[in-house]
């Protein structure tokens, strides 16, 4: 059996790397959807599709991050190494990666 380094890299991982996104982030968001779906289905059986859930999830994450984008009352210096406050990838690109990952994991 080949070891992990001998296996061909999956297409969704290649896409992540080409966009500068850590593949673990896609896996983490997929796991959050799994938890949501499992919990909701066990209680009401009325969970959202991945696409609808992701739109809700993205809005929630943006609202949590809003406070972090507000500058402090006292000025602070920002150097050239500062990370931009814009998303690394678009909503559509991330959703596509999420769907690709979920299809390949079986």
C-alpha positions in Angstrom: 0.0 0.0 0.0 1.5 3.4 -0.9 2.2 5.9 1.8 0.6 9.3 2.0 3.4 11.0 0.1 3.0 8.6 -2.8 -0.7 9.1 -3.3 -1.7 11.6 -6.0 -2.9 14.9 -4.7 -6.7 15.3 -5.1 -8.1 18.0 -7.4 -9.7 20.0 -4.5 -6.3 20.1 -2.7 -4.7 21.4 -5.9 -7.4 24.1 -6.2 -6.8 25.1 -2.6 -3.1 25.5 -3.1 -3.6 27.4 -6.3 -5.9 29.9 -4.4 -3.5 30.1 -1.4 -5.9 28.4 0.9 -5.1 25.8 3.6 -7.0 22.6 2.7 -7.5 22.1 6.4 -9.9 25.0 6.4 -12.1 23.3 3.9 -12.1 20.1 6.0 -12.9 22.1 9.2 -15.9 23.9 7.6 -17.1 20.5 6.2 -17.0 19.1 9.7 -19.0 22.0 11.0 -21.7 21.3 8.4 -21.7 17.6 9.4 -22.2 18.5 13.1 -25.0 21.0 12.2 -26.7 18.4 10.0 -26.4 15.6 12.5 -27.8 17.7 15.3 -30.6 19.2 13.3 -31.7 16.0 11.6 -31.8 14.2 15.0 -34.1 16.9 16.4 -36.3 18.1 13.5 -35.1 16.3 10.4 -35.2 19.6 8.6 -31.6 20.6 8.0 -30.5 23.0 5.2 -28.7 21.8 2.1 -24.9 22.5 2.1 -25.4 25.5 -0.2 -28.0 27.2 1.9 -26.1 26.4 5.2 -22.9 27.8 3.8 -24.6 31.1 3.0 -25.8 31.3 6.6 -22.5 30.2 8.0 -20.6 32.8 5.9 -22.9 35.6 7.2 -22.4 34.4 10.8 -18.6 34.4 10.3 -18.6 37.8 8.8 -20.6 39.2 11.6 -18.2 37.7 14.2 -15.2 39.2 12.3 -16.8 42.7 12.0 -15.6 43.6 15.5 -12.1 42.5 14.7 -12.0 44.9 11.7 -12.9 47.9 13.7 -9.7 49.8 14.6 -8.9 50.3 18.2 -9.7 53.7 19.8 -6.0 54.5 20.0 -4.1 54.4 16.8 -1.8 51.5 16.1 0.8 51.1 13.5 0.3 48.6 10.7 3.4 47.4 8.9 3.7 45.9 5.4 3.5 42.4 6.8 -0.1 42.9 8.0 -2.7 40.5 6.6 -5.5 42.0 4.5 -9.0 42.0 6.0 -10.5 40.7 2.8 -11.4 37.0 2.2 -8.6 34.8 0.8 -11.1 33.3 -1.7 -14.6 34.2 -2.9 -17.8 32.6 -1.4 -18.4 30.8 -4.7 -14.8 29.4 -4.9 -14.9 28.2 -1.3 -18.3 26.6 -1.8 -17.0 24.8 -4.9 -13.9 23.5 -2.9 -16.2 22.4 -0.1 -18.4 20.5 -2.5 -15.4 18.9 -4.2 -14.0 17.8 -0.9 -17.2 16.3 0.2 -17.6 14.3 -3.0 -14.1 12.9 -2.8 -14.2 11.8 0.8 -16.9 9.2 0.1 
